[in-house]
Amino acid sequence: MNERRIYLDHNATTATRPSVIAAMAEALAVTGNPSSIHAEGRAKRRLVEEARAKVAALVGARPSCVTFTSGGTEASNLALSPTIRDPRNGRPVTRLAVSAVEHPAVAVGARFPAGAVETMPVDGDGLIDLAAAEAAFARHAKARPGERMMLALMAANNETGVIQPVAEAAAIVRRFGGLLHVDAVQAAGKIPVDMAALGCDFLALAAHKFGGPAGVGALIRSEEALHVEQAVVRGGGQERGWRGGTENVAGIVGMGIAAEEARADLDAFAALADWRDAMEAGLKRIGPVTIFGEGVARLPNTSCFAMPGVASDRAMIALDLAGIAVSAGSACSSGKTKASPVLDAMGVDHDLSIGMLRVSFGWPSNATDGAAFLEAWAAIAARHAGPSSATAA
């Protein structure tokens, strides 16, 4: 098999861009605390603010609305709180709706009480049922006219790559005076993400998904006036009071450089769809395969599929031995053999869903990576799925 390791798990964490590594090393060499007022502190603060502007530009936001966090999970936990205060609408936010395919950081409702969280169904492709969402907002408005409801809807699914109708959902939320949080962790840097076009109030990012370092992310607000009274991390009032603790300056600098490069590379990233589609065509030639979300808009780099008779755990081990890294869905639930909650919500049969694999290309992927994967997959299908699934590619 191939001597070169082939990494096809970029939705979990993509490779850190060389320019990011260089910029972070330079930032680490700068002494000073960004909260200090002396020259050294101001130099460190300048690095943070330059990165803030670059991250804001990635999603069409104002730099003053960017709060740096430890990652996408913390960003969503910060936003999803019943202590949100919005001077545009003084009614309290008392209920949260989440789609059934959200990342675990969002699905549990973060800081909303369990009884105040309602799950919205999705269709067979994993798209939110907008009629059900509208009905939920209407019920809440009728039952509690002095209160507001919030919707959490990801921009694109981390497992299937399916892109959600966020702008359409935002129109419903607006009609009932609600708020919208978008987990754009998987989408940013892969497809254009613009807060105004999406119509969201909050948006979460994670640097390691678009070529930055792990352990740094951002929560972005549509308006400076939006406020969450209880921060997740409390301390000295850094990040304008949104997150306590000395900023991870090197990580923030790396996120800024990655955001700048990812924004410039969007057209090149879109072209990964050609490699993805060619690989999926090869999968179909090898044997019967179900490609989840194939009929709707998806991230250009993502393929989520299953073949009857091929278990994901055995397939991943065999692929790893062949020098190829893929995943069985979200990295946050990897290592588990139970069915994906995302596929469960989509109504996928359990026997099929436990064989789900995700192949995700990234900015450093090679044009031959898909062919190498298919070669290894054909051998796996021949061993585990039986003769009917082992025809030549």
N, C-alpha and C positions, 0 to 999 in steps of 0.2 A: 504494500500500500504506500501512500504518500509519506515521504520523509518530512515534508513541511507541514507543520501544524496549521490547520485551517479553522479559523475562528468565525463561527456563524451564530453567535449569541450576543449581537450588538444591542439588542433591546434590553438585555440585563445590565451590561456596562460596555460601552464602546471604548476603543483604544484612546488613550490620552494623546492629544495632538502634540507634535514635537515643539511647536511654538509655545504651547501652554507650559510644558515642562521648563523651557528656557525662561519664560517670564516669571514662573513661580520661583525658580532658583534666584533670579535677580531680586524678587520681592523679599525673599528670606534673608538676603544680605543687607537689607535696609533696616537699621535699628530704629526703634521708636514704637510708641503706642499711639494708635490713631486718635485716641481721646486726649492726648497731651497737647498743650498749646505751644510748646517750643518748636523750633525748626524741624527737629527730627520727627516729632509727632505729626506736624503738618505735612511732612513728606509722605509719611505712611497714610495719612488721611487722604491725600491726593490720589494715591493708588486705588483706594477703596472707591472714591467718587468717580474716577475714570472708568472703573469696572462697572459701576452702577449704571452709568450712561450707556455702556455697550450692551448690558443685559436688557435694559429698558428698550433699546432700539430693536432687539430681536423680536419683541412682541408689540411694538408700536405704543409703548407706554412712556410716561414721564419718569425721569430718574428719581424724582422725589417720592414716587409711589412704590419704589422697590425696597423691600426689606430682605436682607440676606439671612439665611437660615442654615441649618446643618444638612438640608436636603429636601426632597419633595414631601416626604412623610411629615416632617415638622411643619413645612409650609401649609399643608392641608389641615393639620391639626390646629395651627394658629388661626386659620380662616374659619373653620367650622366650629363656631362658638355661639351660644345664646347670649353672650355679652357684647355682641356687635352693636355699635351705635352709629347711626347714619343721620346726620343733620338734615338730609333731604326728606327723611320720613322718620318721624319719632316713634312709630309703633315698634314694640319689642319683637325680636325674632324668636319664635317659640317652637318651631317645628322644622325638621329637615327631611327632604326627600332625596334619596340616592338611587341611581340606576342599579339594576341587579348585577351589572358587570364591572362595578368599580373596583379599583385597587383596594387591598385590605386597609390601607391608611385612611380611606374614605368610607368604605363599606360599613364600618362599625359605628360611624356617626361622630367620630372624634369626641368633642366635649359636650355634645348634646346628650341628654339622658336617653337611655335605651328606648323608653316609651314614647319619645318624641321623634323617633326616626322611622320613616316609612320607605319601603323599597318599591321602586317602580319597575314593572316588568319590561322585558325586551322581546323582540321577535326572533325568528330563527336565525337571523344574521347577526344578532346581538345589538340591534339598534333600539334605542329607548322607545317605548310606546308613548308617543306624545299625547294621545287622547287620554291615556291613564294619568299622565302627569297633569294635564289640564283639569281632569276631574278631581284629582287630589287637591290642587290649589283652590278649586271652586268650593270643595267641601270645607276646607280650612277657612276660607274667606267668609262663608256663611255661618260656620259655627263660632268663629272667633274674629269678628270684624275689627277688633281693636289690636290685632296681632298680625305678624308677618310670617311668611314661610320662605324657606331657602331651598334651592335645588343644587345638588352636587352632581355634575355630569362631566366625565372625562372627554378630552378632545379626541383621543384615539386610544383604542384598547391595547394594553401592553401585550396581550397574548395573541389575539387575532389580527391586530392592526386595523380593525374596523374604525372608520372615522364617524363620530357621532354628529347628528344635526344640531349642533350647539346654537347656532343663530336662531333656528326655529324654536328651540326650547326657550331661548332668551325672550322671544316675543311673548310667549305664554307667561313666563315669570313676570315680565314687565306689566302685562295686563292686570295682574293681580297684586302689583306693588311689592313683589318679592325680591329676593337676592339670588344671584347665581355665582357659584364657585366652579371653576374649571381646572381640573387636573390636566395640565398640558405637558406633563413630564415626558411622555412618550412622543408627543407630536412636535414639540419645539425643536427646531434644527433639522427636522425631516420634511415638514410641509410648512407653508406660510402660516404663521399664527399672529393674528392682530386682535388686540383686545376690543377695540371699537367695533370691528366687524363681527366679532363673536357676541358682543353685547353682554359680557360678563362683568361682575363686580370684583371678583378675586381670581387669581390665576397662579398656579404652583409650577415651579420649574426645578429640575435637578441637573447639575452641571455634568455629571458623568454619563448622561445619556447623549450628549452632543459633543463629546471630546474634551470635557473639562475633568477636574479631579472629583473623586467620590468624596462625600462628606460636606458638600456645600450646595446650597440651592437658594431659592428665593420665593417669597410671596409677593405678588404684585397686585396693587389696588387700582381700580379705575379712577378713583378720586382720592386726593389727599385727605379729605374730610372724613372718609370712612375710618372707623376706629374700633378696635377690639379692646375692651377694658381690662381683660385678664390675659396677660402674655403667657405663653407656654414656658419660656425661660425668663425668670425674673432676676434682676441684678442691678447693675449700675445705670440702667436707662440707655444703653447703647441702641443703635438703630432707631433713633428718635422715640425710644421707649417701647418699641415693638419686640425687642429681643435683648435681654441682658447678656453680659459677657463680652470680653474683648474679642473683636472681630478676627476671624481666620483670614488675615490679609492675603497670604499667599494663595489660599484656596479661592478667595474672591477674585484676585487678579487672574487666576487661571480660568475661572468661570467667565470673566469678561472677555478674555482673548478667545476662548472657545465659542462664545456667543457671536462674536464678530466674524469669526471664520465660518461658522455654521450658517450664518445669515448670507454670507457671500457665496456659499456652496450649495444653496438650495436647488438650483437647476441641475447641478451634477448629481445631487442626491436623488432627485426625481427620476433620473435615468436608471437608477437601480431597479426600477420596476421591470425593465427589459430582462435583466438577469433573473429576477424573481419569477417572471412569467415563463421564461425558458425552462427554469428548474421545475416549475409546476407541470409544464407540458411533459417533461421527462418522467415525473412521478406517475402521471397517468399512463404512460407507455409501459411502465414497469408493472403496474397492477392496479386493482381497484382502490381508489383513494378518495377520501372526502376532504376537500379544502374548505375550511370554515371561513365564511364571510366572502367567498369568492365573487358573489354576484353584486357586491356593493363596494363603495369607495373604501380603499384601505391604504395604509402607509405603503409607500413604494418599496420598502425593504423587507416587508414582513410576510411570511407564509406560515400558516398554522394548519396542520393536516393530521390525518390518521388513516391507517390502513388496517382493515379487519385482520385480526390474528397476530398483529405485531404490537407487543406491549412496549410502552415508552421506556420503562426502566431498562429492559434488555437492549432495546435499540440504542439508547444513549450510551450504554457501556460499550456496545460493539462499535459505535461511531467514534467514541473516544479512543478506543484501541486502534482504530484506523486513522487516528490523527485529526479527527473532526469534532469540534465543540458545538453542540446545539443545546436546546433546553426542552423541558416538558412544560413550558408555560412560564409563569411569573417566577423570577428568581427569588421572590419573597416567599414562595411556597415550594421551591425545588426540593428534591429529595423525598417527596411524598408520592406515594403510589395511588392515592385516592383521586377521584375524578376532579377535573377543574371546576370550580364554582362558576366560572364564566360559561363553560360549555353546558353545565347543568342548567343555568338560567336560559340558555338558548334552546333547551329541550333536546340536546344531543343524547342519544342512547348511551348508557353507562359503559357497555362493553366496547363501544367505539371511543368514547371520550378518554378512557384510561390509556389509550394508545396515542394520545395527542402529542405531537412534537411541534416545536416552533423553530423555524430557521429565520434568522434575521441578519441581513447584510448590513455593512456599515461603511463609513467614509473610506477606510483603508482596504476594503474588500478587493479581491482580484477577479478579473473576468473569468478565470478558470475555476473559481471556487465552487460554483454551482455544479459543474460537470464532475468535479471530484466527489462532491457529496452524492450525486446520483450513482456514481460507480460503487461507492460504499453501500448506499441504500439498496441497490439491486441485489447485492450479496446477502444483506440482512433479510430482505423480503423473501428471497429464495429459501433461506434457512427456516424462517419463522412463520411465514404466511402460507406456505404450501405451493404446489405447482401452479395453481390458478393465478397466483400473484407474482409469478417469477418469470414472465415473458421478457424477452430482451428489450433493452431500451433502444 
